[in-house]
Amino acid sequence: MDSKKSLNLLVLGGTGKTGKAIIKFALKAGHKVRSLTRNVDKAPKFQEGNVEWYQGSVLDKKVLLKVLDGVDGVLSAIGPDGMGATTLYSDSIKVIYEAMKEKNVKRFLGVTATRESTSFGFLDRQFLKFIISKVLADQAAMEEWMEKQNDKDIEFTMIRPFRIFEKPFTGKYRVGPADAEPKYKKESHTEDIADFMLKEFSENKYVNQFVSLSL
């Protein structure tokens, strides 16, 4: 895909910290952006350009069919409101895939989180095990479902960052296999994640892969 081509992109989770960074970078690149939120009155504004906001849920297929009309791909940074038990990821991906197929939208990029590694320190392991374990479990269920589809109609790339901070772009992030032992700083900036997602959307280096991203 031509990286200079202006695209029509749907950003899911556009009111969250990572979603806002994705929208910002997409607008700066000259793309047209639409996003879905549960309350359009609380939708943020961007100095880089205008966003076409739609009100609704990622679990509502009728709404998704409407916002997917005419888009080139989906960039998702959805997340639950808290750290408790959730099925948001595993439920929504099935609805998203079904709607994408009906609208002939092929490309999907999403953000989840890293899995536990033997290189993590004690506090990192405790955070993953006790604080966000239920969220991670649902993310894992979603990714397992995606792998089993072996779907030629949709090409995905899933990014697993660690310790996401709402910080500015560095350009120094590294991308590698999701199951590789990290040998670099275990921290990810929202704007670096956004930069990678926009590049990957055009370059297609990691189609149908799960990748890690960190400084």
Accessible surface in RSA format (square Angstrom, percent):
REM  Atomic radii and reference values for relative SASA: ProtOr
REM  Chains: A
REM  Algorithm: Lee & Richards
REM  Probe-radius: 1.40
REM  Slices: 20
REM RES _ NUM      All-atoms   Total-Side   Main-Chain    Non-polar    All polar
REM                ABS   REL    ABS   REL    ABS   REL    ABS   REL    ABS   REL
RES MET A   1   109.28  56.6  45.42  30.1  63.86 152.1  61.20  52.0  48.08  63.7
RES ASP A   2    89.35  62.6  72.72  72.4  16.63  39.3  34.43  81.0  54.93  54.8
RES SER A   3    74.52  63.0  54.69  73.0  19.83  45.7  27.63  58.8  46.88  65.7
RES LYS A   4   188.04  91.7 154.68  94.9  33.37  79.4 105.15  94.6  82.90  88.3
RES LYS A   5   104.21  50.8  95.29  58.5   8.91  21.2  60.80  54.7  43.40  46.2
RES SER A   6    66.37  56.1  45.01  60.1  21.35  49.2  39.91  85.0  26.46  37.1
RES LEU A   7     1.66   0.9   1.16   0.8   0.50   1.3   1.66   1.2   0.00   0.0
RES ASN A   8    54.23  37.4  53.95  52.1   0.28   0.7   6.45  15.5  47.78  46.2
RES LEU A   9     0.64   0.4   0.00   0.0   0.64   1.6   0.00   0.0   0.64   1.7
RES LEU A  10     0.57   0.3   0.57   0.4   0.00   0.0   0.57   0.4   0.00   0.0
RES VAL A  11     0.00   0.0   0.00   0.0   0.00   0.0   0.00   0.0   0.00   0.0
RES LEU A  12     0.38   0.2   0.29   0.2   0.09   0.2   0.38   0.3   0.00   0.0
RES GLY A  13    19.18  23.7   0.00   N/A  19.18  23.7  16.66  45.7   2.52   5.6
RES GLY A  14     0.25   0.3   0.00   N/A   0.25   0.3   0.00   0.0   0.25   0.6
RES THR A  15    59.98  42.7  43.36  44.0  16.63  39.6  14.36  19.3  45.63  69.0
RES GLY A  16    33.56  41.4   0.00   N/A  33.56  41.4  32.37  88.8   1.19   2.7
RES LYS A  17    93.74  45.7  85.68  52.6   8.06  19.2  50.55  45.5  43.18  46.0
RES THR A  18    10.91   7.8   9.63   9.8   1.28   3.0   5.96   8.0   4.95   7.5
RES GLY A  19     0.31   0.4   0.00   N/A   0.31   0.4   0.00   0.0   0.31   0.7
RES LYS A  20    68.90  33.6  67.83  41.6   1.07   2.5  21.12  19.0  47.78  50.9
RES ALA A  21     7.31   6.7   3.17   4.9   4.14   9.4   6.71   9.4   0.61   1.6
RES ILE A  22     0.00   0.0   0.00   0.0   0.00   0.0   0.00   0.0   0.00   0.0
RES ILE A  23     0.00   0.0   0.00   0.0   0.00   0.0   0.00   0.0   0.00   0.0
RES LYS A  24    59.49  29.0  59.49  36.5   0.00   0.0  23.24  20.9  36.24  38.6
RES PHE A  25    27.04  13.5  23.47  14.5   3.57   9.3  23.75  14.4   3.30   9.4
RES ALA A  26     0.00   0.0   0.00   0.0   0.00   0.0   0.00   0.0   0.00   0.0
RES LEU A  27    17.19   9.6   7.07   5.1  10.12  25.4   7.19   5.0  10.01  26.9
RES LYS A  28   131.08  63.9  93.33  57.3  37.75  89.9  58.07  52.3  73.01  77.8
RES ALA A  29    62.03  57.0  25.96  40.1  36.07  82.0  39.22  55.2  22.82  60.4
RES GLY A  30    46.74  57.6   0.00   N/A  46.74  57.6  33.71  92.5  13.03  29.2
RES HIS A  31    13.31   7.3   7.09   4.9   6.21  15.9   1.81   1.9  11.49  13.4
RES LYS A  32   145.21  70.8 139.73  85.7   5.48  13.1  87.59  78.8  57.62  61.4
RES VAL A  33     6.73   4.4   0.00   0.0   6.73  16.2   0.90   0.8   5.83  15.8
RES ARG A  34    41.66  17.5  41.56  21.2   0.10   0.2   2.04   2.8  39.62  24.0
RES SER A  35     0.00   0.0   0.00   0.0   0.00   0.0   0.00   0.0   0.00   0.0
RES LEU A  36    10.40   5.8   1.72   1.2   8.69  21.8   1.72   1.2   8.69  23.4
RES THR A  37    14.19  10.1   7.70   7.8   6.49  15.5   6.58   8.8   7.61  11.5
RES ARG A  38   165.01  69.3 146.46  74.7  18.55  44.2  63.74  87.1 101.27  61.4
RES ASN A  39    54.82  37.8  53.85  52.0   0.96   2.3  18.75  45.1  36.07  34.9
RES VAL A  40    57.07  37.6  44.51  40.3  12.57  30.3  44.51  38.7  12.57  34.1
RES ASP A  41   131.88  92.4  95.15  94.7  36.73  86.9  30.06  70.8 101.82 101.5
RES LYS A  42   164.28  80.1 138.86  85.2  25.42  60.5  90.07  81.1  74.21  79.0
RES ALA A  43    20.10  18.5   3.48   5.4  16.62  37.8   3.48   4.9  16.62  44.0
RES PRO A  44    34.46  25.1  23.14  21.1  11.32  41.1  33.17  27.4   1.29   8.0
RES LYS A  45   196.99  96.1 164.48 100.9  32.51  77.4 117.33 105.6  79.67  84.9
RES PHE A  46    31.19  15.6  13.81   8.6  17.38  45.2  17.50  10.6  13.69  39.2
RES GLN A  47   178.37  99.7 130.21  95.2  48.16 114.7  53.69 114.3 124.68  94.6
RES GLU A  48    49.55  28.4  18.38  13.9  31.17  74.2  17.77  34.4  31.78  25.9
RES GLY A  49    27.29  33.7   0.00   N/A  27.29  33.7  25.74  70.6   1.55   3.5
RES ASN A  50   141.78  97.8 122.05 117.9  19.73  47.5  32.16  77.4 109.61 105.9
RES VAL A  51    21.54  14.2   1.13   1.0  20.41  49.2   1.90   1.6  19.64  53.3
RES GLU A  52    87.86  50.4  79.14  59.9   8.72  20.8  40.11  77.6  47.75  39.0
RES TRP A  53    53.14  21.3  27.51  13.3  25.63  60.2  23.11  12.3  30.03  48.7
RES TYR A  54    37.87  17.7  34.35  19.5   3.52   9.2  23.55  17.7  14.32  17.7
RES GLN A  55   105.16  58.8  82.33  60.2  22.82  54.3  23.05  49.1  82.10  62.3
RES GLY A  56    18.92  23.3   0.00   N/A  18.92  23.3  16.94  46.5   1.99   4.5
RES SER A  57    40.17  33.9  36.23  48.4   3.94   9.1  29.80  63.5  10.37  14.5
RES VAL A  58    18.81  12.4  16.97  15.4   1.83   4.4  16.97  14.7   1.83   5.0
RES LEU A  59    86.27  48.0  66.93  47.9  19.34  48.6  67.49  47.4  18.78  50.5
RES ASP A  60    59.48  41.7  53.15  52.9   6.33  15.0  16.58  39.0  42.90  42.8
RES LYS A  61    59.88  29.2  55.92  34.3   3.96   9.4  36.98  33.3  22.90  24.4
RES LYS A  62   174.70  85.2 164.79 101.1   9.91  23.6 108.38  97.5  66.33  70.6
RES VAL A  63    30.42  20.0  28.10  25.4   2.32   5.6  30.40  26.4   0.02   0.1
RES LEU A  64     0.67   0.4   0.67   0.5   0.00   0.0   0.67   0.5   0.00   0.0
RES LEU A  65    39.86  22.2  39.22  28.1   0.64   1.6  39.53  27.8   0.33   0.9
RES LYS A  66   136.29  66.5 123.33  75.7  12.96  30.9  77.38  69.7  58.91  62.7
RES VAL A  67     0.00   0.0   0.00   0.0   0.00   0.0   0.00   0.0   0.00   0.0
RES LEU A  68     1.56   0.9   1.25   0.9   0.32   0.8   1.25   0.9   0.32   0.9
RES ASP A  69    81.78  57.3  77.85  77.5   3.93   9.3   8.85  20.8  72.94  72.7
RES GLY A  70    58.26  71.9   0.00   N/A  58.26  71.9  41.09 112.7  17.18  38.5
RES VAL A  71    12.18   8.0   0.14   0.1  12.03  29.0   0.14   0.1  12.03  32.6
RES ASP A  72    49.47  34.6  34.20  34.0  15.27  36.1   7.67  18.1  41.79  41.7
RES GLY A  73     0.00   0.0   0.00   N/A   0.00   0.0   0.00   0.0   0.00   0.0
RES VAL A  74     0.30   0.2   0.30   0.3   0.00   0.0   0.30   0.3   0.00   0.0
RES LEU A  75     0.00   0.0   0.00   0.0   0.00   0.0   0.00   0.0   0.00   0.0
RES SER A  76     5.33   4.5   5.03   6.7   0.30   0.7   0.78   1.7   4.56   6.4
RES ALA A  77    17.63  16.2   1.26   1.9  16.37  37.2   3.06   4.3  14.57  38.6
RES ILE A  78    20.96  11.9  14.22  10.6   6.74  16.2  15.41  11.1   5.55  15.1
RES GLY A  79    36.27  44.7   0.00   N/A  36.27  44.7  15.37  42.2  20.89  46.8
RES PRO A  80    40.95  29.8  17.18  15.7  23.77  86.4  22.16  18.3  18.80 116.8
RES ASP A  81   127.93  89.6  83.81  83.4  44.12 104.3  41.51  97.7  86.42  86.2
RES GLY A  82    41.53  51.2   0.00   N/A  41.53  51.2  33.88  93.0   7.65  17.1
RES MET A  83   105.94  54.9  96.00  63.5   9.94  23.7  92.60  78.7  13.34  17.7
RES GLY A  84    42.72  52.7   0.00   N/A  42.72  52.7  33.23  91.2   9.49  21.3
RES ALA A  85    87.07  80.1  55.57  85.8  31.50  71.7  56.41  79.4  30.66  81.2
RES THR A  86    29.17  20.7  10.91  11.1  18.26  43.5  13.01  17.5  16.15  24.4
RES THR A  87    82.25  58.5  78.65  79.7   3.60   8.6  56.94  76.5  25.32  38.3
RES LEU A  88    37.75  21.0  32.84  23.5   4.91  12.3  36.39  25.6   1.35   3.6
RES TYR A  89    11.83   5.5  11.83   6.7   0.00   0.0   2.39   1.8   9.44  11.6
RES SER A  90    15.43  13.0  15.43  20.6   0.00   0.0   8.73  18.6   6.70   9.4
RES ASP A  91    60.42  42.3  56.86  56.6   3.55   8.4  12.82  30.2  47.60  47.5
RES SER A  92     0.57   0.5   0.57   0.8   0.00   0.0   0.00   0.0   0.57   0.8
RES ILE A  93     1.15   0.7   1.00   0.7   0.16   0.4   1.15   0.8   0.00   0.0
RES LYS A  94    92.62  45.2  88.09  54.0   4.54  10.8  41.86  37.7  50.76  54.1
RES VAL A  95    31.26  20.6  30.54  27.6   0.72   1.7  31.26  27.2   0.00   0.0
RES ILE A  96     2.62   1.5   2.62   2.0   0.00   0.0   2.62   1.9   0.00   0.0
RES TYR A  97     5.48   2.6   5.48   3.1   0.00   0.0   4.08   3.1   1.41   1.7
RES GLU A  98    88.29  50.7  84.50  63.9   3.79   9.0  28.31  54.7  59.99  49.0
RES ALA A  99     0.00   0.0   0.00   0.0   0.00   0.0   0.00   0.0   0.00   0.0
RES MET A 100     0.00   0.0   0.00   0.0   0.00   0.0   0.00   0.0   0.00   0.0
RES LYS A 101    91.07  44.4  69.08  42.4  21.99  52.4  36.18  32.6  54.89  58.5
RES GLU A 102   102.84  59.0  65.77  49.8  37.07  88.3  38.84  75.1  64.01  52.3
RES LYS A 103    77.88  38.0  57.48  35.3  20.40  48.6  21.44  19.3  56.44  60.1
RES ASN A 104   138.27  95.4 117.30 113.4  20.97  50.5  29.10  70.0 109.17 105.5
RES VAL A 105     5.76   3.8   2.56   2.3   3.20   7.7   4.65   4.0   1.11   3.0
RES LYS A 106    93.30  45.5  90.68  55.6   2.63   6.3  70.31  63.3  22.99  24.5
RES ARG A 107    11.88   5.0  11.75   6.0   0.13   0.3  11.75  16.1   0.13   0.1
RES PHE A 108     3.79   1.9   3.79   2.3   0.00   0.0   3.79   2.3   0.00   0.0
RES LEU A 109     0.00   0.0   0.00   0.0   0.00   0.0   0.00   0.0   0.00   0.0
RES GLY A 110     1.46   1.8   0.00   N/A   1.46   1.8   1.46   4.0   0.00   0.0
RES VAL A 111    14.80   9.7   6.16   5.6   8.65  20.8   6.16   5.3   8.65  23.4
RES THR A 112     6.15   4.4   0.01   0.0   6.14  14.6   0.33   0.4   5.81   8.8
RES ALA A 113    18.22  16.8  18.22  28.1   0.00   0.0  18.22  25.7   0.00   0.0
RES THR A 114    17.93  12.8  17.80  18.0   0.13   0.3   2.42   3.2  15.51  23.4
RES ARG A 115    61.87  26.0  56.02  28.6   5.85  13.9  50.79  69.4  11.07   6.7
RES GLU A 116   101.10  58.0  71.68  54.2  29.41  70.0  26.35  51.0  74.75  61.0
RES SER A 117    13.83  11.7   8.89  11.9   4.94  11.4  13.70  29.2   0.12   0.2
RES THR A 118   126.13  89.7  97.08  98.4  29.05  69.2  87.93 118.1  38.20  57.7
RES SER A 119    53.98  45.6  25.05  33.4  28.93  66.6  35.69  76.0  18.29  25.6
RES PHE A 120     5.87   2.9   2.06   1.3   3.82   9.9   2.06   1.2   3.82  10.9
RES GLY A 121    38.43  47.4   0.00   N/A  38.43  47.4  35.63  97.8   2.80   6.3
RES PHE A 122   127.43  63.8 119.59  74.1   7.84  20.4 119.59  72.5   7.84  22.4
RES LEU A 123   137.51  76.6 131.50  94.1   6.01  15.1 131.72  92.5   5.78  15.6
RES ASP A 124    12.54   8.8  11.41  11.4   1.13   2.7   1.99   4.7  10.55  10.5
RES ARG A 125    81.47  34.2  81.32  41.5   0.15   0.3  17.28  23.6  64.19  38.9
RES GLN A 126    54.98  30.7  54.10  39.5   0.88   2.1  19.72  42.0  35.26  26.7
RES PHE A 127    86.63  43.3  84.03  52.0   2.60   6.8  86.20  52.3   0.43   1.2
RES LEU A 128     6.26   3.5   4.34   3.1   1.92   4.8   4.50   3.2   1.76   4.7
RES LYS A 129   125.18  61.1 113.09  69.4  12.09  28.8  65.49  58.9  59.69  63.6
RES PHE A 130   130.39  65.2 102.39  63.4  28.01  72.9 104.82  63.5  25.58  73.2
RES ILE A 131    89.15  50.7  81.20  60.5   7.95  19.2  82.97  59.7   6.18  16.8
RES ILE A 132    17.72  10.1  17.72  13.2   0.00   0.0  17.72  12.8   0.00   0.0
RES SER A 133    43.09  36.4  36.63  48.9   6.46  14.9  23.32  49.7  19.78  27.7
RES LYS A 134   120.54  58.8 114.00  69.9   6.54  15.6  65.26  58.7  55.28  58.9
RES VAL A 135    11.49   7.6  11.49  10.4   0.00   0.0  11.49  10.0   0.00   0.0
RES LEU A 136    18.83  10.5  18.06  12.9   0.77   1.9  18.33  12.9   0.50   1.4
RES ALA A 137    63.43  58.3  48.51  74.9  14.91  33.9  57.14  80.5   6.28  16.6
RES ASP A 138     9.32   6.5   5.30   5.3   4.02   9.5   5.37  12.6   3.95   3.9
RES GLN A 139     7.51   4.2   7.51   5.5   0.00   0.0   0.00   0.0   7.51   5.7
RES ALA A 140    41.57  38.2  37.12  57.3   4.45  10.1  38.54  54.3   3.03   8.0
RES ALA A 141    44.57  41.0  35.56  54.9   9.01  20.5  39.35  55.4   5.23  13.8
RES MET A 142     7.96   4.1   7.96   5.3   0.00   0.0   2.65   2.3   5.31   7.0
RES GLU A 143     4.77   2.7   4.77   3.6   0.00   0.0   4.27   8.3   0.50   0.4
RES GLU A 144    92.91  53.3  90.68  68.6   2.23   5.3  30.39  58.8  62.52  51.0
RES TRP A 145    60.70  24.4  58.10  28.1   2.60   6.1  45.30  24.2  15.40  25.0
RES MET A 146     3.20   1.7   0.00   0.0   3.20   7.6   0.00   0.0   3.20   4.2
RES GLU A 147   109.91  63.1  88.51  67.0  21.40  51.0  24.09  46.6  85.82  70.1
RES LYS A 148   149.09  72.7 117.05  71.8  32.05  76.3  79.86  71.9  69.23  73.7
RES GLN A 149    61.17  34.2  39.08  28.6  22.09  52.6   4.26   9.1  56.91  43.2
RES ASN A 150   124.09  85.6 102.84  99.4  21.25  51.2  31.06  74.8  93.03  89.9
RES ASP A 151    28.66  20.1  12.31  12.3  16.35  38.7   9.87  23.2  18.80  18.7
RES LYS A 152   171.73  83.8 153.75  94.3  17.98  42.8 124.20 111.8  47.53  50.6
RES ASP A 153    86.16  60.4  77.38  77.0   8.78  20.8  12.66  29.8  73.50  73.3
RES ILE A 154     2.18   1.2   0.00   0.0   2.18   5.2   0.00   0.0   2.18   5.9
RES GLU A 155    52.07  29.9  52.07  39.4   0.00   0.0   5.20  10.1  46.87  38.3
RES PHE A 156    15.81   7.9  15.81   9.8   0.00   0.0  15.81   9.6   0.00   0.0
RES THR A 157     0.00   0.0   0.00   0.0   0.00   0.0   0.00   0.0   0.00   0.0
RES MET A 158     1.76   0.9   1.76   1.2   0.00   0.0   1.76   1.5   0.00   0.0
RES ILE A 159     0.00   0.0   0.00   0.0   0.00   0.0   0.00   0.0   0.00   0.0
RES ARG A 160    35.94  15.1  34.53  17.6   1.40   3.3   1.27   1.7  34.67  21.0
RES PRO A 161     1.09   0.8   0.00   0.0   1.09   4.0   0.00   0.0   1.09   6.8
RES PHE A 162    12.88   6.4  11.36   7.0   1.52   4.0  12.64   7.7   0.24   0.7
RES ARG A 163   117.89  49.5  99.07  50.5  18.82  44.8  25.03  34.2  92.86  56.3
RES ILE A 164    42.56  24.2  27.96  20.8  14.60  35.2  27.96  20.1  14.60  39.6
RES PHE A 165    79.76  39.9  77.99  48.3   1.77   4.6  79.76  48.4   0.00   0.0
RES GLU A 166   110.32  63.3  80.44  60.9  29.89  71.2  33.06  63.9  77.26  63.1
RES LYS A 167    83.58  40.8  79.18  48.6   4.39  10.5  46.60  41.9  36.98  39.4
RES PRO A 168    95.89  69.9  93.78  85.5   2.11   7.7  95.41  78.8   0.48   3.0
RES PHE A 169    92.36  46.2  71.93  44.6  20.43  53.2  71.93  43.6  20.43  58.5
RES THR A 170    48.70  34.6  24.52  24.9  24.19  57.6  30.95  41.6  17.75  26.8
RES GLY A 171    41.94  51.7   0.00   N/A  41.94  51.7  10.93  30.0  31.01  69.4
RES LYS A 172   162.39  79.2 145.02  89.0  17.37  41.4  95.04  85.5  67.34  71.7
RES TYR A 173    35.15  16.4  18.19  10.4  16.96  44.1  14.30  10.7  20.86  25.7
RES ARG A 174   137.07  57.6 132.46  67.5   4.61  11.0  39.94  54.6  97.13  58.9
RES VAL A 175    40.58  26.7  11.79  10.7  28.78  69.4  12.05  10.5  28.53  77.4
RES GLY A 176    13.17  16.2   0.00   N/A  13.17  16.2  13.17  36.1   0.00   0.0
RES PRO A 177    86.47  63.0  78.94  72.0   7.53  27.4  85.53  70.6   0.94   5.9
RES ALA A 178    21.72  20.0   5.04   7.8  16.68  37.9   5.04   7.1  16.68  44.2
RES ASP A 179   129.63  90.8  97.74  97.3  31.89  75.4  47.59 112.0  82.04  81.8
RES ALA A 180    49.43  45.4  30.81  47.5  18.61  42.3  39.73  55.9   9.70  25.7
RES GLU A 181    77.58  44.5  64.86  49.1  12.72  30.3  42.05  81.3  35.53  29.0
RES PRO A 182    30.67  22.4  18.34  16.7  12.33  44.8  20.28  16.7  10.39  64.6
RES LYS A 183   176.33  86.0 140.77  86.4  35.56  84.7 111.56 100.4  64.78  69.0
RES TYR A 184    51.11  23.9  30.71  17.5  20.40  53.1  35.64  26.8  15.47  19.1
RES LYS A 185   129.58  63.2 113.71  69.8  15.87  37.8  78.15  70.3  51.43  54.8
RES LYS A 186    48.25  23.5  42.05  25.8   6.20  14.8   6.84   6.2  41.41  44.1
RES GLU A 187    19.53  11.2  19.53  14.8   0.00   0.0   1.57   3.0  17.96  14.7
RES SER A 188     0.23   0.2   0.00   0.0   0.23   0.5   0.23   0.5   0.00   0.0
RES HIS A 189    16.04   8.8  15.97  11.1   0.07   0.2  15.46  15.9   0.58   0.7
RES THR A 190     2.35   1.7   2.35   2.4   0.00   0.0   0.00   0.0   2.35   3.6
RES GLU A 191    24.94  14.3  24.94  18.9   0.00   0.0   3.51   6.8  21.44  17.5
RES ASP A 192     0.18   0.1   0.18   0.2   0.00   0.0   0.15   0.4   0.03   0.0
RES ILE A 193     0.00   0.0   0.00   0.0   0.00   0.0   0.00   0.0   0.00   0.0
RES ALA A 194     0.00   0.0   0.00   0.0   0.00   0.0   0.00   0.0   0.00   0.0
RES ASP A 195    17.75  12.4  17.37  17.3   0.38   0.9   0.24   0.6  17.51  17.5
RES PHE A 196    12.62   6.3  12.62   7.8   0.00   0.0  12.62   7.6   0.00   0.0
RES MET A 197     0.00   0.0   0.00   0.0   0.00   0.0   0.00   0.0   0.00   0.0
RES LEU A 198    19.09  10.6  15.08  10.8   4.01  10.1  15.42  10.8   3.68   9.9
RES LYS A 199   101.77  49.6  97.04  59.5   4.73  11.3  59.31  53.4  42.46  45.2
RES GLU A 200     2.62   1.5   1.30   1.0   1.32   3.1   1.22   2.4   1.40   1.1
RES PHE A 201     0.31   0.2   0.13   0.1   0.18   0.5   0.13   0.1   0.18   0.5
RES SER A 202     9.91   8.4   6.67   8.9   3.24   7.5   2.02   4.3   7.90  11.1
RES GLU A 203    90.15  51.8  64.21  48.6  25.94  61.8  27.49  53.2  62.66  51.2
RES ASN A 204    54.58  37.6  37.27  36.0  17.31  41.7  13.80  33.2  40.77  39.4
RES LYS A 205   140.27  68.4 113.14  69.4  27.13  64.6  67.82  61.0  72.45  77.2
RES TYR A 206    56.18  26.2  56.18  32.0   0.00   0.0  26.89  20.2  29.30  36.1
RES VAL A 207    40.78  26.8  29.38  26.6  11.40  27.5  29.38  25.5  11.40  30.9
RES ASN A 208    77.59  53.5  58.05  56.1  19.54  47.1  19.51  47.0  58.08  56.1
RES GLN A 209    80.19  44.8  77.01  56.3   3.18   7.6  24.26  51.6  55.93  42.4
RES PHE A 210    29.55  14.8  19.58  12.1   9.97  26.0  19.58  11.9   9.97  28.5
RES VAL A 211     1.20   0.8   1.20   1.1   0.00   0.0   1.20   1.0   0.00   0.0
RES SER A 212    18.16  15.3  18.16  24.2   0.00   0.0  16.27  34.7   1.88   2.6
RES LEU A 213     1.49   0.8   0.31   0.2   1.18   3.0   0.31   0.2   1.18   3.2
RES SER A 214     6.26   5.3   6.26   8.4   0.00   0.0   6.26  13.3   0.00   0.0
RES LEU A 215    28.46  15.8  20.46  14.6   8.00  20.1  28.45  20.0   0.01   0.0
END  Absolute sums over single chains surface
CHAIN  1 A    10961.6       8614.8       2346.9       5760.3       5201.3
END  Absolute sums over all chains
TOTAL         10961.6       8614.8       2346.9       5760.3       5201.3
